[in-house]
Amino acid sequence: MKGYLLANIFFLLLLIVVQPAYSQKAVSACRITEDIIIDGFLDEPAWQLADSAVDFVQMEPAKGEMATERTVVNIAYDDEKIYFGIHCFQKDPSTIVAGNQSRDQLSKTDDLIAIILDTYNDNRSGMVFFVNPLGVQIDMKVADDGRSIDLNWDAEWESAVAITDRGWSVELAIPFQSLTYNKELNSWGFNIGRLIRNNIETSYWAGPASGDFRISQSGILTGLETPDKKKIIELTPYFTLKYEDSDETGNHNKILPQAGLDAHINISSNVVSHLTYNPDFATVEGDMARINMTRWELSFPEKRLFFQEGNELFKTRIKTFYSRRIGDINFGGKINGKIKDFNFYVMDSQTKADDSMGIPSANYTAVRVKKDILNSSSLGFSYVDKKTDTSYVSSASIDYMLNLGKTWKITGQMVASFPEVTMPASAYFVRVAKENNIYHVHLRYSYTGEQFKDRVNETGFIRDDDMKELDSDINYMWWFKDNGIKYISVSSWWNVFWSTENVMRSWGLSQEARMYLQNRFSLDVRNSRDFKLYEKVFYNYKTGMVLGYNSDEWSMGIIAYYKGRNFDDDFSWLQGDIRLKLFKKLSIYYSLNKLDYSPDKSRSTLLNIISVDYNFTNNLWIRVFAQNNTRDDRTYFYGKFGWRFQPPFGAVYFIYTSDTFEDPLLAGKSYNDIAFLKFSYRVGF
């Protein structure tokens, strides 16, 4: 593998790169004995005893300058929980922006507070807890020094918000039970960020940061005496009643009861295990339809509970483990955590056979180990396989991520697939990047053998193979204080690849410019051109503009129009999106995509999507989601009543889905109507 020798050259850079040192801010956590009532008002005496984190520094727009509004953070803890009390002062409280009322919908469209905890003090990984002024919770895991995030991770914690005439205040209580940490440490990496949407301002206590969630640039939280975890096993049983009337499964007007169990076992403060039997995925909302103008498969996020913990470890560029390849699970188990400098994850699951579809039962195994090196870098190894009674496929991967100072980064990966290891069934890449919140530039070389996709896609996600590829991105953003412009950003990226026999297969070049005005109007101009060699040569292009209002905030509207050519057809594409909070508790989202092709009219599509949410509280809501796609005459409806009485795990759901579409096998309409009633509850021992 001569090309992969390039990686060794980049490793040698470590010998000449000196990572700059910088002093870390520190704040002390105060041990308390009295109770703190989580109501958003910081009026308990304990808050007066706690140390304060102040003097936030802007990351954007005016990097390095002090934040325009004052933020004061106090930290306390007892034997059960760690507490954060935060005053978000705002000179004009009427400018507070908050619209999102859906848990785990992360975007920088609302005012936010983000608590970042590096509980292993490893400068690489952490847990982040967000709250907006409506009290909505978002939690996620971070890996690779902020460059990999996993929003599917959930934890049990408590928060409350109060709006005052001086701004807004937040109280959080996070049980140590919900965290994994090194019991031997009495200090954690710690940072807290604040987004002030009205100013488009992001600031951090330990700043100035070079990007969001950069764990290695955190401060220090001292004075901790972390407890041993008292609860050893947490069980989440569930029971569902399912009504099904479906052409696809052949079940007509049937009531199907089902029960299952998930178990969360705390082996230690830093190692956890998960077991599942007959897990239920009934509450998973259908994927929102998307326009796909390529010949490549689309990737969708994992929404199932069993795969959430530790899934962030597999976010490598060559994705050998894509958990959505795993179908209906009969049983499964996994163990993950961190011991000294090693993160690890081991998962095994057995799927059910589907005789009607000719799909046999299969066993899936996924193993991941990452070793911390240098200040905030890592080396990784992955092994993934799939076995049935008649076949097996597997892959092994080695990867590295080198953070060289605040802005330089070198990454690479090499993958071999089995049962027979050959170059045509292997892949690798090496990438050099320089990036922060203002600019990004990278150059990458990749090799993917011509037999790689079919083999690895049994367990992973590979769009194409038979490639020797070069690609690069360049992005830059300018911030303005006057002249009616808030910021201008420009992006340019190019990609070219040849077959492994050195035949040109594709090249592409795209540019985009965005201007966001002080009055909240925005204008994007986009242009792309590419060459593709499939059964013949194709020259594609797309040019268009996007006009938006308030498009960086939660309540927004955009309209876009594109024209171009796509695989020998001319096209025009009209797109519109609007999201509004009609009343305090009622919000609506609507999306229109009208794609017209000529002369092949069969490719034309009219896609309508609408979602309506009514939140009685943040944990008691009704959601209605519907979409219609004229290309396959498909109409999908999803309705959910949800009550999280023990957020996020203990809940009652009633769900109804209806899916009708043109089925070429039946030469007519096919339909699936399903109703679920689900109850789940988490109990600890």
C-alpha positions as CSV (number, residue, x, y, z in Angstrom):
1,M,0.0,0.0,0.0
2,K,2.4,2.6,-1.2
3,G,0.0,5.5,-0.9
4,Y,-0.5,4.9,2.8
5,L,3.2,5.6,3.3
6,L,2.1,9.3,3.2
7,A,0.7,8.8,6.7
8,N,4.1,8.0,8.0
9,I,5.4,11.3,6.8
10,F,2.7,13.1,8.7
11,F,3.5,11.2,11.8
12,L,7.0,12.6,11.6
13,L,5.6,16.1,12.0
14,L,5.1,15.2,15.6
15,L,8.8,15.4,16.1
16,I,8.9,19.1,15.1
17,V,5.6,20.4,16.4
18,V,5.5,21.9,19.8
19,Q,2.0,22.3,21.2
20,P,1.6,25.7,22.8
21,A,0.9,25.8,26.5
22,Y,-1.7,28.2,28.0
23,S,-2.9,28.8,31.5
24,Q,-6.2,27.3,32.5
25,K,-9.0,29.1,34.4
26,A,-10.0,27.3,37.5
27,V,-13.2,27.3,39.6
28,S,-13.9,25.3,42.8
29,A,-17.0,23.2,43.4
30,C,-18.5,23.7,46.9
31,R,-19.6,20.6,49.0
32,I,-23.0,21.3,50.5
33,T,-25.3,19.6,53.0
34,E,-28.5,21.6,52.6
35,D,-31.0,20.9,49.8
36,I,-31.2,22.9,46.6
37,I,-34.7,23.2,45.1
38,I,-34.5,23.2,41.3
39,D,-36.9,26.0,40.4
40,G,-34.7,28.4,38.4
41,F,-34.4,30.9,41.3
42,L,-31.0,30.9,42.9
43,D,-32.2,31.9,46.3
44,E,-30.8,29.1,48.5
45,P,-28.0,30.0,50.9
46,A,-25.7,27.3,49.3
47,W,-25.3,29.5,46.2
48,Q,-23.8,32.2,48.3
49,L,-21.1,29.8,49.5
50,A,-20.2,28.5,46.0
51,D,-17.3,29.8,44.0
52,S,-18.2,31.8,40.8
53,A,-17.1,31.4,37.2
54,V,-17.3,34.8,35.5
55,D,-15.6,36.9,32.8
56,F,-16.8,35.0,29.6
57,V,-14.8,35.7,26.4
58,Q,-16.3,35.8,23.0
59,M,-15.6,33.2,20.4
60,E,-17.7,35.1,17.9
61,P,-18.3,37.6,16.5
62,A,-15.5,39.6,18.2
63,K,-13.1,36.9,19.1
64,G,-11.1,37.5,22.2
65,E,-13.2,40.4,23.5
66,M,-15.2,40.2,26.7
67,A,-18.8,39.0,26.3
68,T,-21.4,41.8,25.9
69,E,-23.6,40.4,28.7
70,R,-22.5,39.2,32.1
71,T,-22.8,35.5,33.1
72,V,-22.2,34.2,36.6
73,V,-21.9,30.4,37.2
74,N,-21.9,28.8,40.7
75,I,-21.1,25.1,41.2
76,A,-22.0,22.9,44.3
77,Y,-22.3,19.2,45.0
78,D,-23.4,16.7,47.6
79,D,-23.2,12.9,47.8
80,E,-25.8,12.4,45.0
81,K,-25.6,15.3,42.5
82,I,-23.6,18.1,41.1
83,Y,-25.4,21.4,40.9
84,F,-25.0,24.4,38.6
85,G,-26.6,27.8,39.2
86,I,-26.3,30.3,36.4
87,H,-27.3,34.0,36.1
88,C,-27.6,35.0,32.4
89,F,-27.9,38.8,32.7
90,Q,-29.5,40.6,29.8
91,K,-29.9,44.3,29.7
92,D,-33.2,44.0,27.6
93,P,-34.9,40.7,28.6
94,S,-37.4,41.2,25.7
95,T,-34.5,40.3,23.3
96,I,-34.2,36.7,24.8
97,V,-34.8,34.3,21.9
98,A,-36.4,30.8,22.6
99,G,-38.6,28.7,20.3
100,N,-37.5,25.1,20.5
101,Q,-39.5,22.9,22.8
102,S,-38.2,19.5,21.6
103,R,-35.6,17.7,23.7
104,D,-32.3,17.0,21.9
105,Q,-32.9,19.3,18.9
106,L,-29.5,21.0,18.9
107,S,-29.0,24.1,16.9
108,K,-27.7,27.6,17.6
109,T,-31.2,29.1,16.9
110,D,-32.1,29.9,20.6
111,D,-30.4,31.5,23.5
112,L,-28.5,28.6,25.2
113,I,-26.4,27.7,28.2
114,A,-24.0,24.7,27.7
115,I,-22.3,22.9,30.6
116,I,-19.2,20.9,29.3
117,L,-17.8,18.2,31.7
118,D,-14.6,16.4,30.9
119,T,-15.0,13.8,33.7
120,Y,-11.8,11.9,32.8
121,N,-9.8,15.1,32.4
122,D,-8.4,13.6,29.2
123,N,-8.7,16.8,27.0
124,R,-10.6,14.8,24.4
125,S,-14.1,13.6,25.5
126,G,-16.9,15.0,27.5
127,M,-20.6,15.3,28.2
128,V,-22.5,18.5,27.4
129,F,-25.8,19.6,29.0
130,F,-27.8,22.4,27.4
131,V,-30.8,24.4,28.6
132,N,-32.7,27.1,26.6
133,P,-34.9,29.8,28.2
134,L,-37.9,27.6,27.8
135,G,-36.3,25.0,30.0
136,V,-35.8,22.5,27.2
137,Q,-33.0,20.0,27.8
138,I,-30.4,18.8,25.3
139,D,-27.6,16.4,26.2
140,M,-24.9,14.8,24.1
141,K,-21.5,13.2,24.2
142,V,-18.4,14.7,22.6
143,A,-15.3,12.9,21.3
144,D,-12.1,13.8,19.4
145,D,-11.8,17.2,21.1
146,G,-15.2,18.4,20.1
147,R,-15.0,17.3,16.4
148,S,-17.4,14.3,17.0
149,I,-20.7,14.7,18.8
150,D,-23.5,12.2,19.5
151,L,-26.9,13.7,20.2
152,N,-28.5,10.3,20.6
153,W,-27.0,9.9,24.1
154,D,-29.4,10.6,26.9
155,A,-29.0,11.0,30.6
156,E,-31.4,11.6,33.5
157,W,-31.0,15.1,35.0
158,E,-33.1,18.0,36.3
159,S,-33.2,21.7,35.3
160,A,-35.4,24.7,35.7
161,V,-35.4,28.2,34.2
162,A,-36.7,31.6,35.5
163,I,-37.2,34.7,33.4
164,T,-36.6,37.9,35.4
165,D,-36.3,41.6,34.7
166,R,-32.5,41.1,34.7
167,G,-32.4,38.3,32.1
168,W,-32.8,34.6,32.9
169,S,-31.5,32.2,35.4
170,V,-30.9,28.4,35.3
171,E,-30.5,25.7,37.9
172,L,-29.3,22.2,37.0
173,A,-28.9,19.1,39.1
174,I,-27.0,16.2,37.4
175,P,-26.8,12.9,39.4
176,F,-23.4,11.4,39.5
177,Q,-25.3,8.2,38.6
178,S,-25.9,9.7,35.1
179,L,-22.2,10.3,34.5
180,T,-19.2,8.1,33.9
181,Y,-16.0,9.4,35.5
182,N,-12.6,8.5,37.0
183,K,-13.2,8.0,40.7
184,E,-9.6,8.8,41.5
185,L,-9.8,12.4,40.2
186,N,-10.7,15.4,42.3
187,S,-10.8,17.7,39.4
188,W,-12.5,17.6,36.0
189,G,-12.1,19.5,32.8
190,F,-14.9,22.1,32.7
191,N,-16.2,24.9,30.5
192,I,-19.5,26.6,30.1
193,G,-20.7,28.4,26.9
194,R,-23.4,30.9,26.4
195,L,-25.2,31.8,23.1
196,I,-26.9,35.1,22.9
197,R,-29.0,34.8,19.8
198,N,-29.9,38.4,19.4
199,N,-26.2,39.3,19.0
200,I,-25.3,36.0,17.3
201,E,-22.8,35.9,20.1
202,T,-21.1,32.7,21.4
203,S,-18.8,33.1,24.4
204,Y,-17.0,30.7,26.8
205,W,-15.8,31.0,30.3
206,A,-12.5,29.3,29.4
207,G,-11.9,31.3,26.2
208,P,-11.3,32.4,23.6
209,A,-12.1,29.0,22.2
210,S,-11.1,28.1,18.6
211,G,-14.3,26.2,18.1
212,D,-17.4,24.8,19.9
213,F,-16.8,22.0,22.4
214,R,-13.0,22.1,22.2
215,I,-12.4,19.9,25.3
216,S,-8.7,20.6,25.3
217,Q,-9.3,24.3,25.7
218,S,-11.5,23.9,28.9
219,G,-10.7,25.2,32.3
220,I,-10.6,23.1,35.5
221,L,-13.3,22.3,38.1
222,T,-11.6,21.5,41.4
223,G,-12.6,20.5,44.9
224,L,-14.6,17.4,43.9
225,E,-15.0,14.3,46.0
226,T,-16.9,12.0,43.7
227,P,-18.9,9.2,45.2
228,D,-19.0,5.5,44.3
229,K,-22.2,4.7,42.3
230,K,-24.8,3.3,44.6
231,K,-27.2,2.0,42.1
232,I,-25.8,-1.1,40.4
233,I,-28.6,-2.1,38.0
234,E,-31.2,0.0,36.3
235,L,-34.0,-1.9,34.5
236,T,-36.3,-0.3,31.9
237,P,-39.1,-2.8,31.1
238,Y,-41.7,-1.9,28.5
239,F,-45.0,-3.2,27.3
240,T,-46.8,-2.4,24.1
241,L,-50.1,-3.2,22.5
242,K,-49.8,-3.0,18.7
243,Y,-52.7,-2.8,16.2
244,E,-51.6,-3.6,12.7
245,D,-53.3,-3.6,9.3
246,S,-50.6,-4.1,6.7
247,D,-50.1,-5.4,3.2
248,E,-46.4,-5.5,3.8
249,T,-46.5,-7.9,6.7
250,G,-49.7,-9.6,5.9
251,N,-51.2,-8.8,9.4
252,H,-54.7,-7.5,8.9
253,N,-56.7,-6.1,11.9
254,K,-54.5,-7.8,14.4
255,I,-53.7,-6.9,18.0
256,L,-50.1,-7.9,18.8
257,P,-48.9,-7.5,22.4
258,Q,-45.1,-7.3,23.0
259,A,-42.9,-6.9,26.0
260,G,-39.1,-6.5,26.5
261,L,-36.4,-5.3,28.8
262,D,-33.4,-3.0,28.8
263,A,-30.8,-3.2,31.6
264,H,-28.2,-0.7,32.4
265,I,-25.5,-2.0,34.7
266,N,-22.9,0.2,36.4
267,I,-19.9,-2.0,36.8
268,S,-17.9,0.9,38.2
269,S,-17.9,4.7,37.9
270,N,-16.2,4.5,34.6
271,V,-17.5,1.2,33.0
272,V,-21.1,0.4,32.2
273,S,-22.9,-2.5,30.6
274,H,-26.1,-2.7,28.6
275,L,-28.3,-5.7,28.0
276,T,-31.5,-5.9,25.9
277,Y,-34.1,-8.5,25.2
278,N,-36.6,-8.0,22.5
279,P,-36.0,-4.2,22.4
280,D,-38.9,-2.0,21.2
281,F,-38.3,0.6,18.5
282,A,-42.0,1.5,18.1
283,T,-41.6,5.1,19.2
284,V,-39.1,5.9,16.5
285,E,-40.5,8.4,14.1
286,G,-40.1,7.7,10.4
287,D,-37.3,9.4,8.6
288,M,-38.1,12.7,7.0
289,A,-38.0,12.3,3.2
290,R,-35.1,14.1,1.4
291,I,-34.4,15.0,-2.1
292,N,-31.5,12.9,-3.5
293,M,-30.1,14.1,-6.8
294,T,-27.1,11.6,-6.6
295,R,-26.9,7.9,-7.3
296,W,-25.6,7.3,-3.8
297,E,-27.4,6.0,-0.7
298,L,-28.5,8.5,1.9
299,S,-27.4,8.1,5.5
300,F,-29.9,8.6,8.4
301,P,-29.2,9.0,12.1
302,E,-29.6,6.2,14.6
303,K,-32.6,6.8,16.9
304,R,-32.8,3.5,18.8
305,L,-32.0,3.5,22.6
306,F,-29.8,0.4,22.7
307,F,-27.2,1.9,20.4
308,Q,-26.9,5.3,22.0
309,E,-24.3,4.8,24.7
310,G,-20.8,4.8,23.1
311,N,-21.9,5.1,19.5
312,E,-19.8,8.3,19.2
313,L,-16.7,6.2,19.2
314,F,-17.5,4.8,15.7
315,K,-17.6,8.2,14.0
316,T,-14.7,7.6,11.7
317,R,-14.6,8.8,8.0
318,I,-14.6,5.2,6.7
319,K,-17.7,4.0,8.5
320,T,-17.3,0.3,9.2
321,F,-20.1,0.3,11.8
322,Y,-23.5,1.8,10.8
323,S,-26.0,0.5,13.4
324,R,-29.0,1.0,11.2
325,R,-27.8,-2.0,9.2
326,I,-28.9,-4.1,12.2
327,G,-32.5,-5.1,11.9
328,D,-35.0,-6.4,14.4
329,I,-33.0,-7.5,17.4
330,N,-33.9,-10.6,19.5
331,F,-31.3,-9.9,22.2
332,G,-28.0,-8.1,22.6
333,G,-25.5,-6.8,25.0
334,K,-22.6,-4.3,25.2
335,I,-20.0,-3.0,27.6
336,N,-18.2,0.4,27.2
337,G,-16.3,2.8,29.3
338,K,-12.8,4.1,29.9
339,I,-9.9,2.6,31.9
340,K,-6.8,4.8,32.2
341,D,-6.0,5.9,28.6
342,F,-8.2,3.5,26.8
343,N,-11.8,4.0,25.7
344,F,-13.5,0.8,24.7
345,Y,-16.8,-0.6,23.4
346,V,-17.8,-4.2,22.8
347,M,-21.3,-5.0,21.4
348,D,-22.9,-8.3,20.3
349,S,-26.5,-8.7,19.1
350,Q,-28.6,-11.3,17.4
351,T,-31.3,-10.4,14.9
352,K,-34.5,-12.2,14.2
353,A,-35.1,-14.0,10.8
354,D,-37.6,-12.5,8.4
355,D,-38.9,-15.4,6.4
356,S,-41.2,-13.3,4.3
357,M,-38.3,-11.2,3.1
358,G,-35.8,-14.0,2.9
359,I,-33.6,-12.4,5.5
360,P,-31.9,-14.9,7.8
361,S,-31.0,-14.4,11.5
362,A,-27.6,-12.8,11.9
363,N,-25.1,-12.1,14.6
364,Y,-23.4,-8.7,14.7
365,T,-20.3,-7.9,16.7
366,A,-18.6,-4.5,17.0
367,V,-15.4,-3.7,18.9
368,R,-13.8,-0.3,19.4
369,V,-10.7,0.7,21.3
370,K,-9.1,4.2,21.4
371,K,-5.9,5.1,23.1
372,D,-5.1,8.6,24.3
373,I,-1.8,9.9,23.1
374,L,-0.1,13.3,23.4
375,N,-2.2,16.2,24.8
376,S,-5.5,15.6,23.0
377,S,-4.8,13.0,20.2
378,S,-5.7,9.4,19.8
379,L,-5.1,6.1,18.1
380,G,-8.0,3.8,17.4
381,F,-8.8,0.2,16.4
382,S,-12.2,-1.2,15.3
383,Y,-13.4,-4.7,14.4
384,V,-16.9,-5.4,13.1
385,D,-18.4,-8.6,11.8
386,K,-21.7,-10.1,10.7
387,K,-22.4,-13.9,10.7
388,T,-25.3,-16.0,9.5
389,D,-25.5,-19.8,9.2
390,T,-24.1,-19.6,5.7
391,S,-21.8,-16.6,5.5
392,Y,-19.8,-14.0,7.3
393,V,-18.1,-10.7,6.6
394,S,-15.9,-8.6,8.8
395,S,-13.5,-5.6,8.8
396,A,-10.7,-4.4,10.9
397,S,-9.7,-0.7,11.0
398,I,-6.8,1.4,12.4
399,D,-7.2,5.1,12.7
400,Y,-5.5,8.1,14.2
401,M,-6.4,11.7,15.1
402,L,-3.6,14.1,15.9
403,N,-4.5,17.5,17.3
404,L,-1.4,19.6,16.7
405,G,-2.0,22.8,18.7
406,K,-5.2,24.7,18.6
407,T,-5.8,24.7,14.8
408,W,-3.8,21.9,13.1
409,K,-5.2,18.4,12.8
410,I,-4.0,15.3,10.9
411,T,-6.3,12.3,10.6
412,G,-6.1,8.9,8.9
413,Q,-7.5,5.5,8.7
414,M,-6.8,2.1,7.1
415,V,-9.4,-0.7,6.7
416,A,-9.1,-4.3,5.7
417,S,-12.1,-6.5,5.0
418,F,-12.4,-10.3,5.3
419,P,-12.7,-13.2,4.7
420,E,-9.9,-12.6,2.2
421,V,-7.7,-9.6,2.7
422,T,-6.8,-8.0,-0.7
423,M,-6.1,-4.5,-1.9
424,P,-9.4,-4.4,-3.9
425,A,-11.2,-5.1,-0.6
426,S,-9.3,-2.5,1.4
427,A,-9.5,1.3,1.9
428,Y,-7.5,4.1,3.6
429,F,-7.2,7.9,3.8
430,V,-5.0,10.6,5.2
431,R,-6.2,14.2,5.8
432,V,-4.4,17.4,6.9
433,A,-6.6,20.4,8.2
434,K,-6.2,23.8,9.7
435,E,-9.4,25.1,11.2
436,N,-11.1,27.2,13.9
437,N,-14.4,29.0,14.1
438,I,-13.4,31.6,11.5
439,Y,-11.8,29.5,8.8
440,H,-11.3,25.9,7.6
441,V,-9.0,24.4,5.0
442,H,-8.2,20.7,4.4
443,L,-6.6,18.4,1.9
444,R,-7.4,14.7,1.8
445,Y,-6.3,11.7,-0.2
446,S,-8.3,8.4,-0.1
447,Y,-8.1,5.0,-1.7
448,T,-11.1,2.6,-1.8
449,G,-10.8,-0.7,-3.5
450,E,-13.4,-1.9,-6.1
451,Q,-14.6,-4.8,-3.9
452,F,-14.9,-2.7,-0.7
453,K,-18.4,-1.4,-0.7
454,D,-20.4,-4.6,-1.2
455,R,-18.4,-6.3,1.6
456,V,-18.3,-3.6,4.2
457,N,-21.8,-2.3,3.7
458,E,-23.1,-5.5,5.4
459,T,-22.2,-3.7,8.6
460,G,-21.1,-0.2,7.6
461,F,-21.9,2.8,5.4
462,I,-19.9,3.2,2.2
463,R,-21.3,5.3,-0.7
464,D,-19.0,4.2,-3.4
465,D,-15.7,2.3,-4.1
466,D,-13.1,1.8,-6.9
467,M,-11.7,5.2,-6.1
468,K,-8.5,7.1,-5.8
469,E,-9.7,10.4,-4.5
470,L,-8.4,13.9,-3.8
471,D,-10.6,16.5,-2.1
472,S,-10.3,19.9,-0.4
473,D,-12.5,22.5,1.4
474,I,-11.8,26.1,2.1
475,N,-14.2,28.2,4.2
476,Y,-13.9,31.7,5.7
477,M,-16.2,34.0,7.6
478,W,-16.0,37.8,8.1
479,W,-17.9,39.5,11.0
480,F,-19.0,43.2,10.8
481,K,-20.0,45.6,13.4
482,D,-21.6,48.2,11.2
483,N,-22.7,48.7,7.5
484,G,-25.9,46.8,8.0
485,I,-24.1,43.4,7.6
486,K,-23.7,40.9,10.4
487,Y,-21.4,38.5,8.6
488,I,-20.3,37.2,5.2
489,S,-19.1,33.6,4.7
490,V,-17.6,32.0,1.6
491,S,-17.0,28.3,0.9
492,S,-15.3,26.5,-1.9
493,W,-14.8,22.7,-2.2
494,W,-13.5,20.4,-4.9
495,N,-13.3,16.7,-5.4
496,V,-11.8,14.5,-8.0
497,F,-11.4,10.7,-8.2
498,W,-10.1,8.1,-10.6
499,S,-10.7,4.4,-10.7
500,T,-8.1,2.1,-9.2
501,E,-7.1,1.6,-12.9
502,N,-6.5,5.3,-13.2
503,V,-9.6,6.1,-15.3
504,M,-11.2,9.5,-14.4
505,R,-14.6,8.8,-12.8
506,S,-15.6,12.1,-11.3
507,W,-14.7,15.7,-10.6
508,G,-16.7,18.3,-8.9
509,L,-16.4,22.0,-7.9
510,S,-18.8,24.0,-5.7
511,Q,-18.9,27.5,-4.3
512,E,-21.2,29.2,-1.9
513,A,-21.4,32.7,-0.5
514,R,-23.7,33.8,2.4
515,M,-24.5,37.3,3.6
516,Y,-26.5,37.8,6.8
517,L,-27.8,41.3,7.5
518,Q,-28.4,43.1,10.7
519,N,-32.1,43.2,9.9
520,R,-32.1,39.4,9.8
521,F,-32.5,39.0,6.1
522,S,-30.0,36.6,4.5
523,L,-28.9,35.8,0.9
524,D,-27.1,32.7,-0.2
525,V,-25.7,32.2,-3.7
526,R,-24.7,28.6,-4.7
527,N,-23.1,27.1,-7.8
528,S,-21.8,23.6,-8.5
529,R,-20.5,21.7,-11.5
530,D,-19.4,18.1,-11.8
531,F,-18.5,15.3,-14.2
532,K,-19.6,11.7,-13.7
533,L,-18.7,8.6,-15.5
534,Y,-21.2,5.8,-15.0
535,E,-22.6,3.9,-18.0
536,K,-21.7,7.0,-20.0
537,V,-20.4,10.5,-19.4
538,F,-22.6,13.0,-17.6
539,Y,-22.0,16.8,-17.0
540,N,-24.1,18.1,-14.2
541,Y,-24.5,21.6,-12.8
542,K,-26.7,23.5,-10.4
543,T,-27.0,27.2,-9.8
544,G,-29.4,29.0,-7.3
545,M,-30.2,31.5,-4.7
546,V,-31.7,31.2,-1.2
547,L,-33.5,34.2,0.4
548,G,-34.1,33.9,4.1
549,Y,-35.6,35.8,7.0
550,N,-34.4,35.1,10.5
551,S,-32.8,31.9,9.1
552,D,-30.3,31.7,11.9
553,E,-33.0,31.6,14.6
554,W,-35.6,29.0,15.5
555,S,-38.6,30.9,14.0
556,M,-37.5,31.3,10.4
557,G,-38.5,31.3,6.7
558,I,-36.5,30.6,3.5
559,I,-37.3,30.3,-0.1
560,A,-34.8,28.8,-2.6
561,Y,-34.7,28.4,-6.4
562,Y,-32.2,26.3,-8.4
563,K,-31.8,25.5,-12.1
564,G,-29.4,23.1,-13.7
565,R,-28.8,19.8,-15.4
566,N,-28.7,16.3,-13.7
567,F,-27.9,13.1,-15.6
568,D,-29.1,14.3,-19.0
569,D,-32.2,16.0,-17.7
570,D,-32.8,19.7,-17.2
571,F,-34.4,20.6,-13.9
572,S,-35.8,23.4,-11.8
573,W,-36.1,23.1,-8.1
574,L,-38.3,25.3,-5.8
575,Q,-37.8,24.9,-2.1
576,G,-39.4,26.6,0.8
577,D,-39.3,26.1,4.6
578,I,-41.0,27.9,7.4
579,R,-41.1,27.3,11.2
580,L,-43.3,29.4,13.4
581,K,-44.5,29.4,17.0
582,L,-48.1,30.3,16.4
583,F,-48.9,30.5,20.1
584,K,-46.9,30.0,23.2
585,K,-47.4,26.2,23.2
586,L,-48.2,25.6,19.5
587,S,-45.5,25.5,16.8
588,I,-45.6,24.5,13.1
589,Y,-43.1,23.5,10.5
590,Y,-43.8,23.2,6.8
591,S,-41.4,22.3,3.9
592,L,-42.1,22.3,0.2
593,N,-39.9,20.8,-2.5
594,K,-41.0,21.0,-6.1
595,L,-38.5,19.4,-8.4
596,D,-39.3,19.3,-12.2
597,Y,-37.3,17.4,-14.7
598,S,-37.4,17.6,-18.5
599,P,-37.6,15.6,-20.7
600,D,-37.9,12.7,-18.2
601,K,-41.0,13.7,-16.3
602,S,-41.0,10.5,-14.3
603,R,-38.2,11.8,-12.1
604,S,-40.2,14.9,-11.1
605,T,-41.2,15.2,-7.5
606,L,-43.5,17.3,-5.3
607,L,-42.7,16.7,-1.7
608,N,-44.8,18.3,1.1
609,I,-43.8,17.9,4.8
610,I,-45.7,19.3,7.8
611,S,-45.1,18.9,11.5
612,V,-47.3,20.4,14.2
613,D,-46.3,20.3,17.9
614,Y,-48.4,21.2,21.0
615,N,-46.5,21.2,24.2
616,F,-48.6,21.2,27.4
617,T,-45.2,21.1,29.1
618,N,-41.7,20.2,27.9
619,N,-42.4,16.5,28.9
620,L,-46.1,16.3,27.9
621,W,-46.8,16.9,24.2
622,I,-48.6,16.0,21.0
623,R,-46.8,15.8,17.7
624,V,-48.4,15.3,14.3
625,F,-46.0,14.7,11.3
626,A,-47.1,14.1,7.7
627,Q,-45.4,13.9,4.4
628,N,-46.4,13.2,0.8
629,N,-44.1,12.4,-2.1
630,T,-45.7,12.3,-5.6
631,R,-42.8,10.4,-7.1
632,D,-44.0,7.1,-5.6
633,D,-47.4,8.5,-4.6
634,R,-46.5,7.9,-1.0
635,T,-48.2,9.4,2.0
636,Y,-46.9,9.0,5.5
637,F,-48.6,10.1,8.7
638,Y,-47.2,9.9,12.2
639,G,-49.0,11.0,15.4
640,K,-47.6,10.8,18.9
641,F,-48.9,11.6,22.4
642,G,-46.0,11.5,24.8
643,W,-45.7,11.9,28.5
644,R,-42.2,11.6,30.1
645,F,-43.1,11.2,33.7
646,Q,-39.5,10.1,34.5
647,P,-37.5,11.9,31.8
648,P,-36.0,10.8,29.6
649,F,-36.6,7.1,30.1
650,G,-39.9,6.5,32.0
651,A,-42.7,7.4,29.6
652,V,-46.1,6.6,28.2
653,Y,-46.6,6.9,24.4
654,F,-49.5,6.5,22.1
655,I,-48.4,6.4,18.5
656,Y,-50.2,6.0,15.2
657,T,-48.6,5.6,11.8
658,S,-50.1,5.2,8.4
659,D,-48.0,4.6,5.3
660,T,-49.6,4.3,1.8
661,F,-47.6,4.0,-1.4
662,E,-47.5,2.7,-4.9
663,D,-46.1,-0.9,-4.7
664,P,-44.8,-2.2,-8.1
665,L,-44.9,-5.8,-6.8
666,L,-48.7,-5.5,-6.1
667,A,-49.3,-3.3,-9.2
668,G,-51.3,-1.0,-7.0
669,K,-51.5,0.7,-3.6
670,S,-49.9,-0.9,-0.5
671,Y,-50.7,0.4,3.0
672,N,-49.4,-0.1,6.6
673,D,-51.6,1.2,9.5
674,I,-50.1,0.6,12.9
675,A,-51.1,1.9,16.4
676,F,-48.9,1.5,19.5
677,L,-49.5,2.0,23.2
678,K,-46.2,1.8,25.1
679,F,-45.3,2.1,28.7
680,S,-41.7,2.1,30.1
681,Y,-40.3,2.8,33.5
682,R,-36.7,2.8,34.9
683,V,-36.1,1.4,38.3
684,G,-32.7,1.0,40.0
685,F,-31.3,-1.6,42.4
